[in-house]
């Protein structure tokens, strides 16, 4: 449509180096149970997660502009692309991921089939504590192959949309400002943003299919 109308996007700028949470094998690496079979007709059956890094700019005491970082840890339902839970923090940390994991497990507890939680091989997902919580709930753990982003494309696609629509080309001047912008966009994405393959927003689709 943009091509036909002669329109060009203004928020596509050169991207910075992608955040990589892989720190080698520090715990248990799970098998790839998803094998790019992302589709499911059952809500809450297949969930995926990852961590993404964002930058903002602040002035220090000497009024020098310094780069700061923010980290987003969301859990996404492959059924409809809905973000079930997320945490935002100033540093990569286990607590943020574990808190978001617990909320996602609580949200998906109504699934009548055994659930699968998928991720890459990031350090946090190899932790014994992360695996233990999944085991307690009888949830399968699945991991992408090392260095293969296509094994977790639903999460990568979400990050791409988020950054294209509220991050690229915008300068954020504080953690609070960037955090609020991400929270507002995730609410818009879940409740109002129409996904072409669904014909409506993720939450509207889930409500229609489970009514």
C-alpha positions in Angstrom: 0.0 0.0 0.0 2.8 2.4 0.9 4.5 1.6 -2.4 1.3 2.3 -4.4 0.8 5.7 -2.6 4.5 6.7 -2.9 5.0 6.8 0.9 8.2 6.2 2.7 8.7 5.3 6.4 10.7 7.8 8.4 11.5 5.6 11.4 13.8 3.2 9.7 17.3 4.1 10.7 20.5 2.2 11.1 20.1 -0.4 13.9 22.5 -0.8 16.7 24.1 -4.2 17.5 21.4 -6.7 18.6 21.5 -7.6 22.3 22.7 -11.1 22.9 21.9 -12.9 26.2 23.9 -16.0 25.3 26.8 -16.5 27.7 27.7 -20.0 26.8 26.4 -23.2 28.5 26.0 -22.2 32.1 23.2 -24.6 32.9 20.9 -27.0 31.0 20.1 -26.4 27.4 16.7 -27.8 26.5 15.8 -29.4 23.2 14.1 -27.5 20.5 10.6 -28.9 20.8 8.9 -26.2 18.7 10.9 -26.8 15.5 9.3 -23.7 14.1 5.9 -25.1 14.5 4.6 -21.8 15.8 0.9 -22.3 14.9 -1.5 -23.5 17.5 -5.3 -23.4 17.6 -5.2 -23.6 21.4 -4.8 -20.5 23.6 -2.0 -20.6 26.1 -0.5 -23.8 24.8 2.7 -22.4 23.2 4.4 -19.5 24.8 7.7 -17.9 23.8 10.0 -15.3 25.4 13.2 -13.3 24.8 15.0 -10.2 26.0 15.4 -7.0 24.0 17.6 -4.0 24.7 16.7 -0.3 24.2 18.7 2.8 24.6 17.9 6.2 26.0 20.0 9.3 26.7 20.5 11.3 29.9 22.9 14.1 31.0 25.3 13.3 33.8 26.4 15.7 36.6 28.8 17.3 34.1 25.9 17.8 31.6 27.6 15.3 29.3 25.2 13.2 27.3 25.5 9.5 28.2 23.8 6.4 26.8 21.7 4.3 29.2 20.0 1.0 28.5 16.6 -0.5 29.3 15.7 -4.2 29.0 12.3 -5.7 28.1 11.4 -9.3 29.0 8.0 -10.3 27.5 6.2 -13.6 27.3 4.1 -14.1 24.1 1.2 -16.5 23.3 1.8 -18.1 19.9 -1.9 -18.6 19.5 -2.7 -15.0 18.9 0.5 -13.1 19.4 -0.7 -11.6 22.7 1.8 -10.4 25.3 0.8 -12.3 28.4 3.3 -10.7 30.8 6.4 -8.6 30.7 8.9 -6.8 32.9 11.1 -3.7 32.2 14.4 -3.2 34.0 17.6 -1.1 33.8 19.8 -4.2 33.8 19.4 -7.8 32.6 18.4 -9.6 35.7 17.0 -13.0 36.8 14.3 -11.5 39.0 12.6 -9.6 36.1 12.5 -12.7 34.0 11.3 -15.0 36.8 8.5 -12.5 37.8 7.3 -12.3 34.2 7.6 -16.1 33.9 5.4 -16.7 37.0 2.8 -14.3 35.7 2.7 -16.0 32.3 2.4 -19.4 33.9 -0.5 -18.1 36.1 -2.2 -16.6 33.0 -1.9 -19.9 31.0 -2.9 -22.3 33.8 -6.3 -22.7 32.2 -4.9 -24.5 29.2 -6.3 -28.0 28.9 -3.2 -29.4 27.3 0.4 -29.6 28.4 2.1 -26.2 27.8 5.4 -25.5 26.1 7.5 -22.4 27.0 10.1 -21.6 24.3 13.1 -19.3 24.3 16.6 -18.9 23.0 19.6 -20.3 24.9 20.1 -17.1 26.9 21.7 -17.4 30.4 18.5 -16.8 32.3 16.6 -19.6 30.5 19.4 -22.0 31.4 19.0 -21.2 35.2 18.0 -24.1 37.5 15.4 -21.8 39.1 13.8 -21.0 35.7 13.6 -24.7 34.7 12.4 -25.7 38.2 9.3 -23.4 38.0 8.4 -25.0 34.6 8.9 -28.5 35.9 6.6 -27.8 39.0 3.8 -26.8 36.6 4.5 -29.8 34.3 5.4 -27.4 31.4 7.8 -28.5 28.6 10.8 -26.3 28.1 12.0 -25.7 24.6 15.0 -23.7 23.2 16.0 -22.4 19.8 19.2 -23.7 18.3 22.3 -21.6 19.1 22.5 -18.5 16.9 19.3 -19.1 15.0 16.9 -16.3 15.4 14.4 -17.9 13.0 13.7 -20.5 15.6 12.0 -17.8 17.6 10.5 -15.7 14.9 7.2 -14.8 16.6 9.2 -13.0 19.4 11.6 -11.4 16.9 8.7 -10.2 14.8 7.1 -8.6 17.9 10.3 -6.8 18.8 10.5 -5.6 15.2 7.0 -4.1 15.2 7.5 -2.5 18.6 10.8 -0.8 17.7 9.6 0.3 14.2 6.5 1.9 15.6 7.6 3.6 18.8 11.4 3.4 19.1 13.4 3.9 15.9 13.8 7.6 15.0 12.7 8.7 18.5 15.1 10.0 21.2 14.0 9.2 24.7 15.5 11.3 27.5 14.9 9.1 30.5 14.2 5.6 31.7 10.7 6.6 32.8 9.8 8.1 29.5 11.0 5.1 27.5 9.3 2.7 29.9 6.0 4.5 29.7 6.2 4.5 25.9 6.8 0.7 25.8 3.9 0.1 28.2 1.5 2.3 26.2 2.5 0.5 23.0 2.1 -3.0 24.4 -1.4 -2.0 25.6 -2.2 -0.7 22.2 -0.8 -3.8 20.5 -2.7 -6.2 22.7 -6.1 -4.4 22.7 -6.3 -2.3 19.5 -3.6 -3.0 16.9 -5.1 -5.1 14.1 -3.1 -8.2 13.1 -3.7 -8.9 9.4 -3.9 -12.7 9.8 -6.3 -12.4 12.7 -8.5 -9.5 11.4 -8.5 -7.9 14.8 -6.3 -7.3 17.8 -4.8 -10.3 19.8 -7.1 -9.9 22.7 -10.2 -9.4 20.6 -9.3 -12.6 18.7 -8.8 -14.7 21.8 -12.2 -13.4 23.2 -13.9 -14.3 19.9 -12.4 -17.8 19.8 -13.1 -18.6 23.4 -16.6 -17.1 23.7 
